[in-house]
């Protein structure tokens, strides 16, 4: 049986699923904000995201089964990508398939966007490889001095 891939806009019915995926331990570890998200925070985020013309939230489905999410935050003429694949489906190349569909379709929906970027933590080699395999190029590195991480 041939697999069917679909990227659809998220609906209110997806809010709890996104909450569950967002608090997956690996997802939290790979996110820039690693703290667990409370349900109240998630509901507030959803309401803001849903009303924002600068955020687009998608659900990625394989054979009509949700397996991942990708969000694009628009800043001027740049779309900033954040994505995740549900725990049980990681390591199957689905992130690449999802981002490939996003790259192919996002510009049609948002022709005023000049480029897409993916911000990836240094240790997240899977995401780095995924972006690179789709023609994204590493542009810069960011260095951080964190006072909380220094020995007292």
C-alpha positions in Angstrom: 0.0 0.0 0.0 1.3 3.4 -1.0 1.6 5.9 1.9 -0.3 9.2 1.5 1.2 12.3 3.0 -0.8 15.4 3.8 0.0 18.7 5.4 -3.2 20.4 6.7 -3.8 23.5 8.7 -4.4 22.7 12.4 -7.9 23.1 13.8 -9.1 23.6 17.4 -9.6 19.8 17.5 -5.8 19.5 17.3 -5.1 21.7 20.3 -4.9 18.8 22.9 -2.8 16.7 20.5 -0.3 19.5 20.0 -0.2 19.9 23.8 0.7 16.2 24.2 3.4 16.4 21.5 4.8 19.7 22.9 5.5 18.1 26.3 7.2 15.0 25.0 10.5 14.8 26.8 12.6 14.7 23.6 10.7 17.6 22.1 11.2 19.7 25.3 14.9 18.8 25.2 15.3 19.9 21.6 13.3 23.1 22.1 14.9 26.4 22.9 12.6 26.6 25.9 13.0 23.3 27.7 10.5 23.8 30.6 7.3 21.7 30.6 4.3 23.6 29.3 1.1 23.8 31.5 -2.2 23.3 29.9 -3.2 26.8 30.8 -0.1 28.2 29.0 -0.9 26.0 26.0 -4.5 27.2 25.8 -3.3 30.9 25.9 -0.6 30.2 23.3 -3.3 28.5 21.1 -5.6 31.5 21.3 -2.8 33.9 20.4 -1.5 31.7 17.6 -5.0 31.1 16.1 -5.7 34.8 15.9 -2.2 35.8 14.6 -1.8 36.5 10.9 1.9 35.8 11.5 1.7 32.2 12.6 0.6 29.2 10.6 0.2 25.8 12.4 0.1 22.6 10.3 -0.5 19.0 11.2 1.4 16.4 9.1 -0.6 13.2 8.4 0.4 9.8 7.0 -2.6 8.0 5.6 -4.8 10.5 7.5 -3.1 9.7 10.8 -1.5 12.8 12.5 2.2 12.1 13.0 3.8 15.5 13.3 3.4 19.3 13.4 5.2 22.2 11.8 4.6 25.9 12.6 5.8 28.8 10.6 6.2 32.2 12.4 6.3 35.0 9.9 8.7 37.9 10.7 8.8 40.5 7.9 9.5 38.4 4.8 11.0 35.4 6.6 9.1 32.3 7.8 10.7 30.7 10.9 10.1 27.0 11.1 9.5 24.9 14.3 8.5 21.2 13.9 8.3 17.9 15.7 7.4 14.3 14.9 5.5 12.2 17.4 7.7 9.8 19.5 6.5 6.6 17.9 7.3 7.8 14.3 10.7 9.3 14.8 13.7 8.0 12.7 11.6 7.1 9.7 12.4 10.2 7.6 9.0 11.8 8.2 10.5 15.1 9.3 12.1 15.5 5.9 8.9 14.5 4.1 6.9 17.0 6.1 9.4 19.9 5.6 9.6 19.1 1.8 5.8 19.5 1.5 6.0 22.7 3.5 8.7 24.1 1.3 6.8 23.2 -1.8 3.5 24.6 -0.7 4.1 27.5 1.8 5.3 30.0 -0.8 2.1 29.4 -2.8 0.0 30.3 0.2 2.3 33.2 1.2 4.0 34.6 -1.9 5.2 37.6 0.0 7.6 35.4 2.0 11.2 35.5 0.6 12.8 32.7 2.7 12.2 30.0 5.3 14.6 29.4 8.1 15.0 26.6 10.7 16.6 27.4 14.0 18.2 24.3 15.4 20.1 23.6 18.6 23.7 22.6 18.1 23.2 19.1 19.5 20.0 18.4 17.4 21.9 16.7 14.5 18.8 15.0 13.2 17.1 18.3 12.5 20.3 19.8 11.1 20.6 16.9 8.6 16.9 17.2 7.7 17.2 20.9 6.8 20.5 20.4 5.0 19.0 17.6 2.9 16.3 19.9 1.6 18.8 22.6 0.5 18.7 24.8 3.6 22.2 26.3 4.3 23.8 27.0 7.6 24.1 30.8 7.8 25.5 31.5 11.3 26.1 30.1 14.7 25.0 31.8 17.9 27.1 31.8 21.1 25.6 32.2 24.5 27.0 32.9 27.9 24.5 31.7 30.5 25.1 32.9 34.1 22.9 30.1 35.5 25.2 27.5 33.9 28.4 28.8 35.4 29.8 27.3 38.6 29.3 29.5 41.7 
